[in-house]
């Protein structure tokens, strides 16, 4: 039986690093997106990551944070992606590259690191494979389609966004810690 007069012992808990936390807005229903990014990072980096966590939040938050230990064993926090600062959501390959550049810069990500073709090589490939005829859309028509699609996406986001997301950070009062 435990002695009631004994002082409590501090628990020695060490979380494995590097660790990634993905904080996401539950009101915006970004839980599946957060889980998808977590799965992709785990699949790519497997045991090179100590932990990947999902942190539900509100207010239109979508932030990916990587914590590592530096040479002096001091925990460093790196913001890999912030939806509000970086503008939207990252491409999976971009997210993987940013994580790789911090935890293991020499690591090869395979097709994600694919070799880029030079501009002249790309143009010659396109002209060789695509016949030039009058049925192709003009640049103006293509741009018009892109504008319409962007407007539709913005309207869909506005409908799906939570109240905090629509208000924005500037108009919300700051919470005191």
C-alpha positions in Angstrom: 0.0 0.0 0.0 1.3 3.5 -0.9 2.4 5.8 1.8 0.0 8.8 1.8 2.8 11.1 3.2 5.2 10.4 0.4 5.6 13.1 -2.2 4.5 12.4 -5.7 7.2 11.3 -8.1 7.6 13.2 -11.3 6.8 11.0 -14.3 9.6 10.7 -16.7 7.9 10.9 -20.1 9.9 11.5 -23.2 8.1 11.8 -26.4 9.9 10.5 -29.4 11.3 13.0 -31.9 11.1 14.1 -34.6 7.4 14.5 -34.2 4.8 16.1 -36.3 1.5 17.6 -35.1 -1.3 18.6 -37.5 -3.7 21.1 -35.9 -6.9 21.4 -37.9 -10.3 23.0 -37.7 -13.1 20.6 -36.9 -15.8 23.2 -37.8 -14.4 23.3 -41.4 -14.3 19.5 -41.4 -10.6 19.2 -42.2 -10.2 16.0 -40.2 -10.0 13.8 -43.3 -7.4 16.1 -44.9 -5.3 16.1 -41.7 -5.5 12.3 -41.5 -4.5 12.0 -45.1 -1.4 14.1 -44.6 -0.6 12.1 -41.5 -0.9 8.8 -43.4 1.3 10.1 -46.3 4.0 11.3 -43.9 4.0 8.0 -42.0 4.1 6.0 -45.2 7.0 8.0 -46.5 9.1 8.5 -43.4 7.9 5.4 -41.3 10.3 4.9 -38.4 12.2 8.1 -39.1 9.4 9.9 -37.4 8.8 9.4 -33.7 5.2 10.5 -33.7 2.5 12.0 -35.8 -0.4 13.5 -34.0 -3.7 15.1 -35.0 -4.9 18.1 -32.9 -8.5 19.2 -33.4 -9.1 22.9 -33.1 -11.4 25.6 -34.3 -11.1 29.0 -36.1 -10.0 27.8 -39.5 -6.7 26.6 -38.3 -4.6 24.2 -40.3 -1.0 24.1 -39.2 1.7 21.4 -39.6 4.5 21.6 -37.0 7.6 19.5 -36.8 9.6 19.3 -33.6 13.2 18.1 -33.5 16.1 18.1 -31.2 19.1 20.2 -32.0 22.8 19.4 -31.2 22.4 20.6 -27.6 19.3 18.4 -27.2 17.0 21.4 -27.1 13.5 21.0 -28.6 13.1 23.1 -31.7 9.7 23.7 -33.3 9.4 24.3 -37.1 6.2 25.4 -38.7 6.1 23.3 -41.9 2.8 24.7 -43.2 0.3 27.3 -42.0 -2.8 27.6 -44.1 -3.4 31.2 -43.3 0.2 32.3 -44.0 1.1 29.9 -46.8 -2.2 30.3 -48.7 -4.4 27.1 -48.7 -3.2 23.6 -48.3 0.1 22.1 -49.4 0.6 19.6 -52.1 1.6 16.3 -50.5 5.0 16.3 -52.3 5.7 19.8 -51.1 4.9 18.8 -47.5 7.2 15.7 -47.7 10.0 17.8 -49.1 9.8 20.3 -46.3 9.8 17.6 -43.7 12.7 15.8 -45.4 14.7 19.0 -45.6 14.7 19.3 -41.9 14.9 15.7 -40.6 17.2 14.1 -43.3 18.3 16.5 -46.1 20.1 13.6 -47.9 17.1 11.4 -48.1 15.8 10.5 -51.6 12.1 10.8 -51.9 12.0 8.9 -55.2 9.4 10.2 -57.7 8.7 13.2 -55.5 12.2 14.5 -56.2 11.8 13.7 -59.9 14.1 15.3 -62.4 12.7 18.4 -64.0 12.8 18.7 -67.7 14.3 21.9 -69.2 11.9 24.4 -70.8 13.1 23.7 -74.3 12.8 19.9 -73.8 9.2 20.3 -72.5 8.2 22.5 -75.4 9.7 20.1 -78.0 7.9 17.1 -76.2 4.6 19.0 -76.4 4.9 20.0 -80.0 5.9 16.5 -81.0 3.0 14.8 -79.2 0.2 17.3 -79.7 -1.1 18.1 -83.2 -1.6 21.7 -83.9 -5.2 22.3 -85.1 -8.1 24.7 -84.7 -9.9 22.6 -82.1 -7.5 23.6 -79.3 -8.8 26.2 -76.8 -7.2 29.6 -76.9 -5.3 31.0 -74.0 -8.1 33.4 -73.2 -10.7 30.7 -73.1 -8.5 28.6 -70.8 -8.0 31.6 -68.5 -11.8 32.2 -68.4 -12.4 28.6 -67.4 -9.7 28.9 -64.6 -11.4 32.1 -63.3 -14.8 30.4 -63.2 -13.4 27.4 -61.4 -11.6 29.6 -58.9 -14.9 31.5 -58.2 -16.7 28.2 -57.6 -14.1 26.9 -55.2 -14.2 30.2 -53.3 -18.0 30.0 -53.0 -17.8 26.4 -51.8 -15.2 27.3 -49.2 -17.3 30.2 -48.0 -20.3 27.9 -47.5 -18.3 25.2 -45.8 -16.2 27.5 -43.6 -17.1 27.9 -39.9 -18.0 31.2 -38.5 -14.5 31.7 -37.1 -13.0 31.0 -40.5 -15.1 33.7 -42.2 -14.5 36.3 -39.5 -10.7 36.0 -39.7 -8.0 36.5 -37.1 -7.9 40.3 -37.2 -11.5 40.8 -36.0 -11.4 38.2 -33.2 -10.3 39.3 -29.8 -7.1 37.8 -28.6 -7.3 35.2 -25.9 -5.2 35.9 -22.8 -3.1 33.0 -21.5 
